[in-house]
Amino acid sequence: MRETYHGQLDAIVVSLVGLTETVADAVNRATRSLLNADLPLAEQVISDDRIIDAAHDDIEQRAFALLARQSPVAGELRTIVAALRMTNALGRMGDLAAHIAKVARLRYPDTAVPDALRENFRAMATLSESMVRTAATTLRDRNVENAAQLAEDDEEMDELRASQFRVLLSDDWNEGVEKAVDAALLGRYYERIADHAVNIGSRVIYLTTGSAPEGDMWPKA
């Protein structure tokens, strides 16, 4: 009976890794739809968000079932609690990818990204996707060092976001209010994706060591 329980627990972690990779793919496709004004791809990302939602609900239900039917202790309890928190973060990341695609759809056939910020957004998108993929391997391997690296990567994301605002608030900005609003929203979406990836890293550290990481580099959410 206990072996079956541990098998179910391991299966939840495997599902979490798979969902993380699915979210990373969604971020990648959302970015391509945004930068290339690709309407069919944007529609696909928006439609496929229901797949992420269904996977989120499945993992959550399985985790709650283990809590209700078993008596998890120590590392087992940490795993279930961390899984629930990570599942929530992944669901939000999927929603953010869909939000990016919706902006791409709204501005089609034009691109929502102004030329002055194209390279900035390309860098933010590349970094956020990389962080999500790192979160997946970190969870799979229980690698505390990789988890800690996510917090450092988030510092780079913050700098890209600050650079973005410097362009938006510059006297040289001549792209108009609408594109400024789009850019501010899109930048926030990528920033939040990165924050959620860091949260997953934080949960992996908690799961592996039994202690949550401390310091200003770690988001409080």
N, C-alpha and C positions, 0 to 999 in steps of 0.2 A: 504493500500500500504506500509506504513511504517512498519507494523507488518511483512509483507512478507519479507521486506528488512532485518529486524533484525533476522528473522528466517534463512535467507540465510547466514547472518554473523555468527550466532551461528553454523550453519551446517559446515562452513569452519573450525571453531575451532575444532569441533568434528572430522572432517576428518584429521586435523593435528595431533590430539592425536592418531588416528588410524594409521596414517602413521609412527609416531614416534615408536609405538609398533611394527610395521612391520619391521622397520629398526633395532630395538633391536633384533628381532628374526633372522634377517639376520646376524648380528654381532655374535650371538650365534652359528649359523650353520657354519659360516665361521671359527670360532675358532675351532670348533670340527673337521672340515675338515682338518684344519692345524695341530692340535696336534695329530690327529689319522691317518693322511695320508688317509683320506676317499675321494676317487675320485668321487663317485656318489654324495656325499653331496656337494663337491666343485662345481661340474657341476650344481647342483640345485641352489646354491647361485648365480652363474654367470648368469644362465638363468633367475632367478627370479628378477634380477635387473631391467628388463624391466617393471615389475609390479610396482616397486618403481618409476621408471621414469614416467610411465603413471599416477600414483596417483599424483606425483609432478606436471605434466602438467595440470591435471584436477583442482587441487586446485589453481594453479597460474591463470588459465583462469577464474575461478569463481571470484577470488579476483579482477582481472583487470576489469571484467564485472561490479562488484559493483562500482568500481571507476569511470567507464565510464557512468554508467546509474543513479547513485545516487549522492548525494552531502554529503559525509561523513564529519562529524565534530568531533572535540575533541576525545572522547574515541573511536568512530566508526572509525575514520581515523587511530588512533593508532593501532587498531585491524587489519585493512587491511595491513598497512605498516609492522607491526610485523609479520603477517601471510606470507607475501611475503618473508621476510628475513628468517623466519624459514623454509619455504618450500625449499628455496635454500640450507640451511644448511643440511636438511634431504636428499635432492638429492645427495649431496656430501658424506654424511655418507654412503648412499647405495652404491655409487661407491667405497668407501674405503673398505667396506665389500667384494665387488666383487674382488677388488685388492688382498685382503688377500686370497680369494679362488683361484685366478689365480696363486698365488705363490705356494699354496698347490698342485694345478694341475701340475704345471711345475716340481715340485720335486718328484712327485709320481713315484714309490712306496715308496721312502724315505720321511722322514719328513723334512721340511725346517727348523725346529727349532732344534738347537743343544742342546744336553743334558745339557750343562753348563748353558743354558738360559731357560730351559723348565719351571721352577717354576716362573721365572721372567715374561715370556710371559703369563703363566696361570693367574698371578696376574693382569697384564695389561689388559688382555682380560676380566676378571671378573669385574674389575673396570670400564672399558669402557662400557660394557653392562649395568652394574648397573646405570651408569650415564645417559645413553640413556633412561632407564626405569624411572629414577627419573625425567628426562625432560618431559616425557609423563604425569606423575601424576602431576608435577608442572604446566604444561599447563592446564590440565583438571581442577585442583583445584584453579588455580591462587594463588598458595602458594609462597609468596615472600621469606619466610625462607628457604624452600626447594630449591628455585632457588639460593639463596646465598650459600647454602651448596655445590652446584655444583662447585663453584669457589674453595672451600676448597678441594674438591675431586681432582680437577685438580692439586693442589699442590702435592698430593700424586702420581698422574700420572707422574708428572715431575721428582719426586725422583726415581720412578721406571725406567724411561727412563735414568736418570743419572747413576743409578746402572748398567743398561744394557751396557752403554758405558764404564764403568769401567772394565767390563768383556771383552768386545771386544778389548779394548786397553791394556789389561794386557799382561805381558810377558808370562803368562801361557796359553794364547789362542793358541790352536793347532788344531782348526777345519777348518782352511784354509780360503782363501779369499772369495770363493763363499758363504759359510755359513755366513761369516761376513757381506757380502753385503745383503744377504737375511734378516738377523736379523736387520740390520740397516733400511732397507725399511719397514719391518713389524712393527718395533717399531714406526716408523714415522706414519704409517697408524693408529695404535691404539691411538697414541698421538693426531692425528688430529680428530679422532672420538670424543675423550674427549673434545677437544677444541670446536667442533661444538655443543656438548651438553651444554657446558658453554654458548655459544652464545645464545642458545635457552633460557636458564635461564635468561640471560641478557634481552632478548626481553620480557619475562614474567614480569620481574620487570618494564620495560618500559611501558608495556601494562597496568599493574595494578596501578602503581604510577604516570605515566606521565613523569618520569625522568629516564634516563639511569644510571646504577650503575657506580661508578667511583673507580679508584684504580688500582694498578699494577696486581691484581689477575684476572682482567677481560680482556680477549683478545680484541684487537682493531679491528679485522676483523669482 
